[in-house]
Amino acid sequence: MKYLRRGIWYIAGRLLVICIVLGLMITAFYYTMNLSNIQIVLKDGMAGRAKYVMGIDPQRSNLDKFFQPACLDADELVLQTDSGESPYNDYNVRGIDHRLEIGFFWIWPWENSVRIVVSERIPRIDGRVKGLKADEVIARQGESAVYPPAWPEEKYRAQMIRENGQWKIRSILKTGQ
């Protein structure tokens, strides 16, 4: 009887260790999967937003795979672009150097929303004023208006939500510098 009890405790102890190790491996797998999905959606979504505002990608519908519609309807830069008041309307922007720094966050495998602090900046914008509007823009804004205005360096608090298995940006709020 004594040997049977020891044998059962030995097997139970090993099974407990195996279950704990498997649980940690599964948690790590889902964390890294969610981490990579969230980073891709944030980086591609914010870059797509900047490209839309600057006129590189004129289709707002391309942002729907990254943002919820309510987020785009509340974004002042997107609304300015929709109404034709973007500061980049008079420029042919060919490319940008988009940088996004994502702060640390933790997401459990069963969670469907997360808040993240991100810093967005675009240090280089490749473009010039449109040929037909060059004289008008230079007369109105000065010689430096030949090149597009600098993108505002901002810090945002982004809230993301998982819907139908896909992560989307629910809201982006400026937090200030």
C-alpha positions as CSV (number, residue, x, y, z in Angstrom):
1,M,0.0,0.0,0.0
2,K,2.9,2.3,0.9
3,Y,4.5,1.8,-2.6
4,L,1.2,2.3,-4.4
5,R,0.6,5.7,-2.6
6,R,4.2,6.8,-3.5
7,G,3.7,5.8,-7.1
8,I,0.4,7.7,-7.3
9,W,2.0,10.8,-5.8
10,Y,5.0,10.5,-8.1
11,I,2.7,10.3,-11.2
12,A,0.4,13.1,-9.9
13,G,3.4,15.4,-9.2
14,R,4.8,14.8,-12.7
15,L,1.4,15.4,-14.3
16,L,1.0,18.7,-12.4
17,V,4.4,19.9,-13.6
18,I,3.6,18.9,-17.2
19,C,0.2,20.7,-17.0
20,I,1.8,23.9,-15.6
21,V,4.5,23.8,-18.3
22,L,1.9,23.3,-21.0
23,G,-0.3,26.0,-19.6
24,L,2.7,28.5,-19.7
25,M,3.5,27.5,-23.2
26,I,-0.1,28.0,-24.4
27,T,-0.3,31.4,-22.6
28,A,3.0,32.5,-24.2
29,F,1.9,31.3,-27.6
30,Y,-1.4,33.3,-27.5
31,Y,0.3,36.3,-26.0
32,T,2.9,36.5,-28.8
33,M,0.2,35.8,-31.4
34,N,-1.9,38.7,-30.1
35,L,1.1,40.9,-29.7
36,S,2.2,40.5,-33.3
37,N,-1.4,40.9,-34.6
38,I,-1.9,44.1,-32.6
39,Q,1.5,45.5,-33.7
40,I,0.8,44.9,-37.3
41,V,-2.7,46.4,-37.2
42,L,-1.4,49.5,-35.3
43,K,1.6,50.1,-37.6
44,D,-0.2,49.5,-40.9
45,G,-3.4,51.3,-39.7
46,M,-1.6,54.4,-38.5
47,A,0.6,54.5,-41.6
48,G,-2.5,54.1,-43.8
49,R,-4.2,56.9,-42.0
50,A,-1.2,59.2,-42.6
51,K,-1.1,58.2,-46.3
52,Y,-4.8,58.9,-46.6
53,V,-4.4,62.4,-45.0
54,M,-1.4,63.2,-47.3
55,G,-3.2,62.0,-50.4
56,I,-0.9,59.1,-51.2
57,D,-3.8,56.6,-50.9
58,P,-7.0,58.4,-51.8
59,Q,-9.3,55.5,-50.8
60,R,-10.7,55.9,-47.3
61,S,-12.3,52.5,-47.6
62,N,-8.7,51.0,-47.3
63,L,-8.7,52.1,-43.6
64,D,-11.8,50.0,-42.8
65,K,-9.7,46.8,-42.3
66,F,-7.7,48.6,-39.5
67,F,-10.2,51.0,-37.9
68,Q,-13.7,50.8,-36.7
69,P,-16.0,53.3,-38.6
70,A,-16.7,55.3,-35.4
71,C,-13.0,55.8,-34.9
72,L,-12.5,57.3,-38.4
73,D,-15.6,59.5,-38.0
74,A,-14.1,61.0,-34.8
75,D,-10.6,61.6,-36.2
76,E,-10.0,65.2,-36.9
77,L,-7.3,64.7,-39.6
78,V,-9.5,62.2,-41.5
79,L,-12.5,64.5,-41.3
80,Q,-10.4,67.4,-42.6
81,T,-9.2,65.3,-45.5
82,D,-12.8,64.1,-46.2
83,S,-14.0,67.8,-46.4
84,G,-11.0,68.8,-48.6
85,E,-9.3,70.8,-46.0
86,S,-6.2,68.7,-45.5
87,P,-3.0,70.8,-45.2
88,Y,-1.5,68.4,-47.8
89,N,-4.1,69.1,-50.6
90,D,-1.7,71.4,-52.5
91,Y,1.2,68.9,-52.5
92,N,2.2,65.8,-54.4
93,V,3.4,63.5,-51.7
94,R,5.3,60.5,-53.1
95,G,6.4,58.8,-49.9
96,I,6.8,59.0,-46.2
97,D,9.1,57.6,-43.4
98,H,6.5,56.6,-40.9
99,R,7.7,55.7,-37.4
100,L,5.5,54.3,-34.7
101,E,6.7,53.4,-31.2
102,I,4.4,51.1,-29.2
103,G,4.6,51.0,-25.5
104,F,4.5,47.8,-23.4
105,F,1.1,46.1,-22.9
106,W,-0.1,42.8,-21.6
107,I,-3.0,40.9,-23.1
108,W,-4.4,37.6,-21.7
109,P,-5.5,35.0,-24.3
110,W,-9.2,35.4,-23.3
111,E,-9.3,39.3,-23.4
112,N,-10.9,41.1,-26.4
113,S,-9.7,44.6,-25.8
114,V,-6.4,46.4,-24.9
115,R,-5.2,50.0,-24.4
116,I,-1.8,50.9,-25.7
117,V,0.3,54.1,-25.7
118,V,1.8,54.8,-29.1
119,S,4.1,57.6,-30.3
120,E,3.8,58.5,-34.0
121,R,6.2,60.6,-36.0
122,I,7.0,61.1,-39.7
123,P,10.6,62.6,-39.8
124,R,10.7,62.7,-43.7
125,I,8.0,63.5,-46.2
126,D,9.0,63.2,-49.9
127,G,6.9,65.6,-51.9
128,R,6.6,69.1,-53.4
129,V,3.8,71.6,-54.1
130,K,1.7,70.8,-57.1
131,G,2.9,72.6,-60.3
132,L,-0.2,74.6,-61.0
133,K,-0.6,75.8,-57.5
134,A,3.1,76.5,-56.8
135,D,2.9,80.3,-57.3
136,E,-0.3,80.7,-55.3
137,V,1.0,78.6,-52.3
138,I,4.4,80.2,-52.2
139,A,2.8,83.7,-52.3
140,R,0.4,82.7,-49.5
141,Q,2.8,80.8,-47.2
142,G,6.3,81.8,-48.2
143,E,9.3,80.1,-49.8
144,S,9.3,77.2,-47.4
145,A,5.9,76.1,-48.7
146,V,7.5,74.4,-51.6
147,Y,7.8,71.3,-49.4
148,P,4.9,69.7,-47.5
149,P,4.3,70.8,-43.9
150,A,5.8,68.6,-41.1
151,W,3.6,65.9,-39.6
152,P,2.7,66.7,-36.0
153,E,4.6,64.3,-33.6
154,E,1.9,63.0,-31.4
155,K,1.4,60.5,-28.5
156,Y,-1.8,58.6,-28.6
157,R,-3.7,56.2,-26.3
158,A,-5.1,53.6,-28.7
159,Q,-7.9,51.2,-27.7
160,M,-8.1,48.1,-29.7
161,I,-10.8,45.5,-29.8
162,R,-11.0,42.0,-31.3
163,E,-14.1,41.4,-33.3
164,N,-14.7,38.3,-35.3
165,G,-11.2,37.2,-34.6
166,Q,-9.6,40.3,-36.0
167,W,-8.0,43.2,-34.1
168,K,-9.2,46.7,-35.0
169,I,-8.5,50.1,-33.7
170,R,-11.5,51.3,-31.7
171,S,-10.3,54.8,-30.8
172,I,-7.1,56.9,-30.8
173,L,-6.9,59.8,-28.3
174,K,-4.1,62.3,-28.1
175,T,-2.4,62.2,-24.7
176,G,-0.1,65.2,-25.3
177,Q,3.7,65.2,-25.1
